[in-house]
Amino acid sequence: MLEKDDIDKIEKINRDIMYMHESFTSKGSKTYGAYLKMASHATNDGALSKMNKELIAVGISVCINCEPCTVWHVREALRAGAKEEMIIEAIEVAAEMGGGPTVARSSFALKVLEHLKGQSPT
């Protein structure tokens, strides 16, 4: 069940991601710039679509328990056209690969999906 504390946590992670991005960008970080180029290249359409790559990233983020990654990649998967069922299947694959600990952590990804699915993808 999505509660106010969950929404607050997701929104704080979003703010923290934007703060980090703006901080590195405004300081002209070459390392961060290189990371952005690599990330863009890795997730752009290729033999796999951007949507499929984002679904893979959702699964990995759940498996490694990276909450900022989960927020980012669920949002990006939705923006790339993924349907709720597709994201749930990506979470299920992560749960299968990660076993019990990943299953237990899947609740956060499900809450992120519930919170973001009704929002504009912009």
N, C-alpha and C positions, 0 to 999 in steps of 0.2 A: 504494500500500500504506500502510495506516494504521500508523504507528509510535508508540512511546511519546512521542517528542518532539512529534508532532502532537497527541496527546491532551493532553499537558501544556500546549501552546500554546492549544488550544481551552478547556481548563479555566481557564487564566489569563485569557483574554479574558472568560469568564463571570464570574470573580471581579472583574475590573476594571470590567465593566459594573455589577455589583451595588454595588461600592464607589462608583462615580460616582453611581449612582442614590441610594444612601443618603446620600452627602455632600450632594448638591444638595437632597434632600428635608429632611434634618435642619437645613439652614441656611435653609430657607424660601425657596429661590430662586423668585421669581415668573416669571422667564424660563423656567426649566426646567419649572415647573408649566404654563405656557402651551404649551410644546413638547409635554408629555405629552398635554394636551387635544387639540392639533392632530393628533398622531400617532394617538391613539385614534380621533378622528373620521375620519381618512384611511383607517384600516385596518378599521373596523367594517363589518359587512354593509350594503350599499346596493344599487345596481344590480349591483355586483360583490360576490361573497361575500368574507368575510374571507380565506378560503383562497386565492381567486384574487388578491386584493390582496397577500397574503404571497408568493405565487409570483412576482408582478411584482417585489416588493421583493428577492427572492432574485436574480433576473436582474440587476436594477440594481446590487445590492451586489457581485456578481461582476464586472460590467462596469466599475465604478468602483474595484474592488480595495479595498473597505472590509471588512477581515476582521472587525471587531466587528459590522458590519452583517450580514455573511454568517452569523455564528454566531447572531445574534439572529433573523434572518428565516427561516433553515432551521428553527430550533427552533419559531418561531411558526407556520410553515407546517405542520409536523408536528402541533402542538397543534390547529390548525384542521382537521385531517383529511386533509392532503395525503399521498398515497402516495409512496413512494420514486421511482417512475417519473415522477410529476408533477414532482418537484423536479429530477430529472435533465433532463427536457424544458425546464424553466425555465432551467437552467444552459446547455443546448444553444442556446436562443434567445439568451441573453446572448453565448455564444461566436460565434454567427452575426453578431450585431449589432456586437460589439466586435472581431472579427477575431482574428488571430494572438495578440496580447498577452493577450486575454481567454481564449482557448483554453489558453494556458500557465498562467494563473492559476486556471483551473477546478479544478485538482487540490485546492486548499484547500477549496473548497465541497464537493467529493466526499468529502473526508476528514471534514469536519464532519458531513455526512449519515451517513456510515458510523458515526461515533462516537455521534451522537444518536439514530439510528433505533431502537436497542434500548432506549433509556432511557424511563422513564415521562414522559409529556408534561406533568407538573405542575411 
